[in-house]
């Protein structure tokens, strides 16, 4: 007999990995593609390439943080604010995405997101600290919109191939993060040791995909829509908060990796290229567990053991890279294990959102709550890493912070992993 968690009544209508942010819209949004095979291939390629652009802003900045601090006199505390800003914007701007999609259409909203993302990334090349902060925030807000809308578009336009497309989407996300982590420092060397140009060069992929996406977005049939449903009781439900805090704390660990792992390794004597490659390896290992964890978690009676085990793996490897042995090949072992744990945690957090939701509307609202609150909470992770380094002059206290964040993620992961449903209901507006 297979042990399964109690299935929500409408679980067959909710995709495990793609939660549609527009599901409350009336009338429902129409698919983008015209239906021909060539247009579907173009649409699929466009969505996958958009996903590629949603992570380079984070990992490209972190690998060059020592150069930026040296060239500009930026303190560790200010650097922590710089790495925190885009993560904070993920939480602050995520709730705007469904409203913008209802007003302008998801396709055109994504086009606007790409334009602003390209502009923000390019502005980082102006070598001005105030503009660097503004541009980083602009890019982070744009990515927040893409994070919310893109999985729903994948689900809507590829209903028969959602699993394949979400696999490609996940791999593209990781490829963007890994590519920026591994290639930014070598590009800086090629560009006459110019850190501003090495940051700005990541605007080029966003510009290319914006030009590719524009004809499809502008040709889409857009209807003015309104929210036909509302969800009541979600923000008062303890289980919903456990899911949200699990999402937030595992995200805090993830963005500590994006924002500070490379500087931590470089402070331990590792050169910039190798440090960036270590982050890249960690990110690429996330792909496998991102794809494997959801079906495994769905088949289990509950997800408590999965959530705690993945947290332990991620935190152990991260602490080892911070204060443990990293020479003689150890760094590659830790990087791989950290990627396995971190990628699995993200997939587990997304999966429990669906498994704890009675219907697709509640799943979408719980996802919105988890991103809005969770990413805002996650911003404290990279902020505290920088502040601790500023106060102590080393990263020993950072290892304690990682353990504390992991303990919190495990605690709320146990709560979020218990079989059950949130006490909320969908009401027609």
C-alpha positions as CSV (number, residue, x, y, z in Angstrom):
1,X,0.0,0.0,0.0
2,X,1.3,3.4,-0.9
3,X,1.4,6.0,1.8
4,X,0.0,9.3,0.5
5,X,-1.0,12.5,2.1
6,X,-4.7,13.3,2.0
7,X,-5.3,14.7,-1.4
8,X,-7.1,18.1,-1.5
9,X,-10.4,17.7,-3.3
10,X,-9.2,19.6,-6.4
11,X,-5.6,18.5,-6.3
12,X,-5.9,17.0,-9.8
13,X,-6.6,20.6,-11.1
14,X,-3.5,22.1,-9.4
15,X,-0.1,21.5,-10.9
16,X,2.5,20.7,-8.2
17,X,5.1,23.1,-9.6
18,X,3.0,25.8,-11.5
19,X,0.5,27.8,-9.5
20,X,-1.4,30.2,-11.7
21,X,-1.5,33.8,-10.3
22,X,-4.3,34.7,-12.7
23,X,-6.7,31.9,-11.6
24,X,-9.1,34.4,-9.9
25,X,-9.5,36.4,-13.2
26,X,-12.9,36.7,-14.8
27,X,-13.0,36.2,-17.8
28,X,-10.2,33.7,-17.7
29,X,-7.1,34.7,-19.7
30,X,-6.7,33.3,-23.2
31,X,-3.6,31.3,-24.2
32,X,-0.9,33.3,-26.0
33,X,0.0,31.0,-28.8
34,X,-2.0,30.6,-32.0
35,X,-1.9,26.9,-31.8
36,X,0.5,26.0,-34.6
37,X,3.5,23.9,-33.7
38,X,6.0,26.6,-34.8
39,X,4.3,29.3,-32.6
40,X,4.2,26.9,-29.6
41,X,7.9,26.2,-30.0
42,X,8.6,29.9,-30.2
43,X,6.4,30.6,-27.2
44,X,8.0,27.8,-25.2
45,X,11.5,28.9,-26.0
46,X,10.6,32.5,-25.1
47,X,9.2,31.5,-21.7
48,X,12.3,29.4,-20.9
49,X,14.6,32.2,-22.0
50,X,12.7,34.7,-19.8
51,X,13.3,32.4,-16.9
52,X,17.1,32.5,-17.6
53,X,17.1,36.2,-16.9
54,X,15.5,36.0,-13.4
55,X,18.6,35.2,-11.4
56,X,21.8,36.7,-12.9
57,X,21.2,40.0,-11.0
58,X,21.8,38.2,-7.8
59,X,24.8,35.9,-8.5
60,X,26.7,38.4,-10.8
61,X,26.8,41.0,-8.0
62,X,28.0,38.6,-5.3
63,X,31.1,37.3,-7.1
64,X,32.3,40.9,-7.7
65,X,31.4,42.2,-4.2
66,X,35.1,42.4,-3.0
67,X,36.0,44.4,-6.1
68,X,33.1,46.8,-5.7
69,X,33.9,47.3,-2.0
70,X,37.6,48.0,-2.7
71,X,36.9,50.3,-5.6
72,X,34.1,52.4,-4.0
73,X,35.0,52.1,-0.3
74,X,31.6,50.4,0.3
75,X,31.5,49.1,3.9
76,X,30.4,45.5,4.8
77,X,27.2,47.0,6.3
78,X,26.4,48.9,3.0
79,X,27.3,45.8,1.0
80,X,24.8,43.8,3.0
81,X,22.1,46.4,2.2
82,X,23.0,46.1,-1.5
83,X,22.7,42.3,-1.5
84,X,19.5,42.5,0.6
85,X,17.7,45.0,-1.6
86,X,16.7,42.8,-4.6
87,X,15.5,40.1,-2.2
88,X,13.4,42.6,-0.3
89,X,11.9,43.7,-3.6
90,X,10.9,40.2,-4.4
91,X,8.6,40.3,-1.4
92,X,7.4,43.9,-1.8
93,X,6.5,43.7,-5.4
94,X,5.2,40.2,-5.8
95,X,1.6,41.1,-4.8
96,X,1.5,43.6,-7.7
97,X,1.9,41.0,-10.4
98,X,-1.7,39.6,-10.5
99,X,-3.2,43.1,-10.4
100,X,-0.9,44.2,-13.3
101,X,-1.8,41.0,-15.2
102,X,-5.5,41.6,-14.9
103,X,-5.1,45.2,-16.0
104,X,-2.6,44.8,-18.9
105,X,-2.5,41.0,-19.5
106,X,0.2,38.7,-18.3
107,X,2.1,38.8,-21.6
108,X,2.4,42.6,-21.7
109,X,3.2,42.8,-18.0
110,X,6.1,40.3,-18.6
111,X,7.3,42.5,-21.5
112,X,7.3,45.5,-19.2
113,X,9.2,43.5,-16.6
114,X,11.8,42.5,-19.2
115,X,12.3,46.1,-20.3
116,X,12.7,47.3,-16.7
117,X,15.0,44.4,-15.9
118,X,17.2,45.2,-18.8
119,X,17.3,48.9,-17.9
120,X,18.1,48.2,-14.2
121,X,20.8,45.7,-15.1
122,X,22.4,48.1,-17.7
123,X,22.4,51.0,-15.2
124,X,24.7,49.0,-12.9
125,X,27.4,49.8,-15.5
126,X,27.4,53.5,-14.6
127,X,29.7,53.0,-11.7
128,X,27.7,55.2,-9.3
129,X,26.8,53.8,-5.9
130,X,23.4,55.6,-5.6
131,X,22.5,54.3,-9.1
132,X,23.8,50.9,-8.3
133,X,21.3,50.7,-5.4
134,X,18.5,52.1,-7.5
135,X,19.2,49.9,-10.4
136,X,19.5,46.8,-8.2
137,X,16.1,47.6,-6.6
138,X,14.5,48.2,-10.1
139,X,15.8,44.8,-11.3
140,X,14.6,43.1,-8.1
141,X,11.1,44.5,-8.4
142,X,11.0,43.4,-12.1
143,X,12.1,39.9,-11.2
144,X,9.4,39.7,-8.5
145,X,6.7,40.1,-11.2
146,X,8.3,37.5,-13.4
147,X,8.6,35.0,-10.5
148,X,4.8,35.2,-9.9
149,X,3.5,35.3,-13.5
150,X,5.9,33.0,-15.5
151,X,4.9,29.6,-13.9
152,X,1.2,30.4,-14.5
153,X,1.9,31.2,-18.2
154,X,3.7,28.0,-18.6
155,X,0.8,26.1,-17.1
156,X,-1.8,28.0,-19.1
157,X,-0.2,27.7,-22.5
158,X,1.2,24.2,-22.1
159,X,-1.5,22.3,-20.3
160,X,-0.5,18.9,-21.8
161,X,3.3,19.4,-21.3
162,X,3.4,21.3,-18.0
163,X,5.9,18.9,-16.4
164,X,8.3,19.1,-19.3
165,X,8.0,22.9,-19.5
166,X,8.5,23.3,-15.8
167,X,11.5,21.1,-15.9
168,X,13.0,23.3,-18.6
169,X,11.9,26.4,-16.7
170,X,13.7,25.2,-13.6
171,X,16.8,24.3,-15.5
172,X,16.8,27.7,-17.2
173,X,16.5,29.5,-13.8
174,X,19.5,27.6,-12.5
175,X,21.5,28.0,-15.7
176,X,21.1,31.8,-15.4
177,X,22.2,31.9,-11.8
178,X,25.1,29.4,-12.5
179,X,26.2,31.2,-15.6
180,X,26.4,34.6,-13.9
181,X,28.2,33.1,-10.9
182,X,30.8,31.3,-13.1
183,X,31.3,33.8,-15.9
184,X,31.1,37.3,-14.4
185,X,34.6,37.3,-12.9
186,X,36.2,36.1,-16.2
187,X,34.2,38.7,-18.1
188,X,35.5,41.4,-15.7
189,X,39.1,40.3,-16.6
190,X,38.3,40.5,-20.3
191,X,36.7,43.9,-19.9
192,X,39.9,45.5,-18.5
193,X,39.0,44.7,-14.9
194,X,35.8,46.8,-15.1
195,X,33.3,45.6,-12.5
196,X,30.6,48.0,-13.8
197,X,30.8,46.6,-17.3
198,X,30.9,43.0,-16.0
199,X,27.6,43.7,-14.2
200,X,26.0,45.6,-17.1
201,X,26.8,42.9,-19.6
202,X,24.0,40.8,-18.1
203,X,21.5,43.2,-19.6
204,X,22.2,41.8,-23.0
205,X,20.3,38.5,-22.6
206,X,17.3,40.5,-21.2
207,X,17.4,42.9,-24.2
208,X,17.5,40.0,-26.7
209,X,14.6,38.1,-25.1
210,X,12.6,41.4,-24.8
211,X,12.9,41.9,-28.5
212,X,12.0,38.2,-29.1
213,X,9.0,38.4,-26.7
214,X,7.6,41.8,-27.8
215,X,5.8,40.6,-31.0
216,X,4.1,37.8,-29.1
217,X,3.1,39.9,-26.2
218,X,1.7,42.8,-28.3
219,X,-0.2,40.4,-30.5
220,X,-1.9,38.7,-27.6
221,X,-5.6,39.2,-27.1
222,X,-6.0,41.2,-24.0
223,X,-9.2,41.5,-22.0
224,X,-9.8,43.8,-19.1
225,X,-10.4,41.3,-16.2
226,X,-11.6,41.5,-12.7
227,X,-11.1,39.3,-9.7
228,X,-14.0,36.9,-9.7
229,X,-13.0,35.1,-6.5
230,X,-11.6,35.9,-3.1
231,X,-10.1,33.7,-0.3
232,X,-11.1,34.2,3.3
233,X,-9.4,33.1,6.5
234,X,-6.0,32.4,5.0
235,X,-4.0,35.1,6.9
236,X,-5.5,34.0,10.2
237,X,-4.6,30.3,9.7
238,X,-1.6,28.9,11.7
239,X,-0.8,26.3,9.1
240,X,-0.7,28.9,6.4
241,X,1.9,30.8,8.5
242,X,4.0,27.7,9.0
243,X,4.1,27.2,5.2
244,X,5.0,30.9,4.7
245,X,7.7,30.9,7.3
246,X,9.2,27.7,5.9
247,X,9.3,29.3,2.5
248,X,10.9,32.5,4.0
249,X,13.6,30.8,6.0
250,X,14.7,28.4,3.3
251,X,14.7,31.4,0.9
252,X,16.9,33.3,3.4
253,X,19.5,30.5,3.2
254,X,19.2,30.5,-0.6
255,X,19.9,34.2,-0.9
256,X,22.7,34.1,1.5
257,X,24.3,31.7,-1.0
258,X,23.5,34.0,-3.9
259,X,24.7,37.1,-2.1
260,X,27.6,36.1,0.1
261,X,29.0,32.6,-0.6
262,X,31.5,33.8,-3.2
263,X,32.7,36.7,-0.9
264,X,33.0,34.2,2.0
265,X,35.1,31.8,0.0
266,X,37.3,34.7,-1.3
267,X,37.8,35.9,2.2
268,X,39.2,32.4,2.9
269,X,41.8,32.8,0.2
270,X,40.0,31.4,-2.8
271,X,40.5,33.3,-6.1
272,X,37.4,34.9,-7.7
273,X,37.1,32.6,-10.6
274,X,37.1,29.4,-8.4
275,X,34.7,31.0,-5.9
276,X,32.3,31.9,-8.6
277,X,32.6,28.4,-10.1
278,X,31.8,26.9,-6.6
279,X,28.6,28.9,-6.5
280,X,27.8,27.8,-10.0
281,X,28.3,24.1,-9.2
282,X,26.0,24.5,-6.1
283,X,23.3,26.1,-8.3
284,X,23.5,23.5,-11.0
285,X,23.1,20.7,-8.4
286,X,19.8,22.3,-7.5
287,X,18.3,21.2,-10.8
288,X,18.1,17.5,-10.0
289,X,16.5,17.8,-6.7
290,X,14.1,20.5,-7.9
291,X,12.8,17.9,-10.4
292,X,12.9,14.9,-8.1
293,X,11.5,16.2,-4.8
294,X,7.9,17.2,-5.8
295,X,6.8,13.7,-7.0
296,X,8.5,12.1,-4.0
297,X,6.9,14.5,-1.5
298,X,3.5,14.0,-3.0
299,X,3.7,10.2,-2.6
300,X,4.7,10.5,1.1
301,X,2.2,10.4,4.0
302,X,3.6,13.7,5.1
303,X,6.7,15.8,4.3
304,X,8.2,16.4,7.7
305,X,11.2,14.1,7.2
306,X,11.9,15.4,3.7
307,X,11.8,19.0,4.9
308,X,14.1,18.4,7.9
309,X,16.6,16.2,6.0
310,X,17.0,18.6,3.1
311,X,17.5,21.5,5.6
312,X,20.2,19.5,7.4
313,X,22.0,18.8,4.2
314,X,21.9,22.4,3.0
315,X,23.0,23.9,6.3
316,X,25.7,21.4,7.0
317,X,27.3,22.0,3.6
318,X,27.0,25.8,3.9
319,X,28.6,25.8,7.3
320,X,31.4,23.6,6.0
321,X,32.1,26.1,3.2
322,X,32.1,28.9,5.7
323,X,34.4,27.5,8.4
324,X,35.3,23.9,7.4
325,X,37.9,22.5,5.0
326,X,37.7,23.8,1.4
327,X,41.0,22.7,-0.1
328,X,41.9,19.4,-1.7
329,X,38.6,18.9,-3.4
330,X,36.4,19.5,-0.3
331,X,34.9,22.6,-1.7
332,X,33.3,20.7,-4.6
333,X,31.8,18.1,-2.3
334,X,30.3,20.8,-0.1
335,X,29.1,22.8,-3.2
336,X,27.3,19.7,-4.6
337,X,25.7,18.8,-1.3
338,X,24.6,22.4,-0.7
339,X,23.0,22.5,-4.1
340,X,21.2,19.2,-3.5
341,X,19.8,20.4,-0.1
342,X,18.9,24.0,-1.3
343,X,17.3,22.9,-4.5
344,X,15.3,20.3,-2.7
345,X,14.2,22.8,-0.1
346,X,12.8,25.2,-2.7
347,X,10.9,22.4,-4.4
348,X,9.6,21.1,-1.0
349,X,8.4,24.6,-0.1
350,X,6.5,25.0,-3.4
351,X,5.1,21.5,-3.0
352,X,3.6,22.0,0.5
353,X,1.9,25.1,-0.8
354,X,-0.2,22.9,-3.0
355,X,-0.5,19.9,-0.7
356,X,-1.9,22.2,2.1
357,X,-4.4,23.9,-0.2
358,X,-8.0,22.7,-0.7
359,X,-8.4,24.2,-4.2
360,X,-6.5,26.0,-6.9
361,X,-7.6,29.5,-5.8
362,X,-6.4,29.0,-2.2
363,X,-3.1,27.5,-3.6
364,X,-2.6,30.7,-5.6
365,X,-3.3,33.0,-2.6
366,X,-1.1,30.9,-0.3
367,X,1.7,31.1,-2.9
368,X,1.2,34.9,-3.0
369,X,1.3,35.1,0.8
370,X,4.4,32.9,1.0
371,X,6.2,35.0,-1.6
372,X,5.2,38.4,-0.2
373,X,6.0,37.6,3.4
374,X,8.6,34.9,2.8
375,X,10.9,36.9,0.5
376,X,10.6,39.9,2.8
377,X,11.7,37.7,5.7
378,X,14.4,36.2,3.4
379,X,15.9,39.6,2.9
380,X,17.1,39.5,6.5
381,X,19.5,36.6,5.7
382,X,22.0,38.4,3.4
383,X,21.5,41.6,5.5
384,X,22.6,39.8,8.7
385,X,25.6,38.2,7.0
386,X,27.0,41.6,6.0
387,X,26.3,43.1,9.4
388,X,27.9,40.3,11.2
389,X,31.0,40.6,9.1
390,X,31.1,44.3,9.7
391,X,30.8,43.8,13.5
392,X,33.3,40.9,13.8
393,X,35.6,41.3,10.9
394,X,35.2,37.6,9.9
395,X,32.6,35.0,9.0
396,X,32.7,32.8,12.0
397,X,29.5,34.3,13.4
398,X,27.9,33.8,10.0
399,X,28.1,30.0,10.4
400,X,26.0,30.4,13.6
401,X,23.5,32.5,11.7
402,X,23.2,29.7,9.0
403,X,22.6,27.2,11.8
404,X,19.9,29.4,13.3
405,X,18.2,29.9,10.0
406,X,18.3,26.2,9.3
407,X,16.9,25.4,12.7
408,X,14.0,27.7,12.0
409,X,13.4,26.3,8.5
410,X,13.4,22.8,10.0
411,X,11.0,23.7,12.8
412,X,8.5,25.3,10.4
413,X,9.2,22.6,7.8
414,X,7.9,20.1,10.3
415,X,4.8,22.1,10.9
416,X,4.2,22.7,7.2
417,X,4.9,19.1,6.4
418,X,2.2,17.7,8.6
419,X,-0.7,16.3,6.6
420,X,-3.7,18.6,6.6
421,X,-5.3,21.6,4.8
422,X,-5.3,25.3,5.6
423,X,-8.5,26.6,7.1
424,X,-9.5,28.9,4.4
425,X,-12.3,29.1,1.8
426,X,-12.9,30.4,-1.7
427,X,-15.8,32.8,-2.1
428,X,-17.2,34.1,-5.4
429,X,-16.8,37.9,-5.5
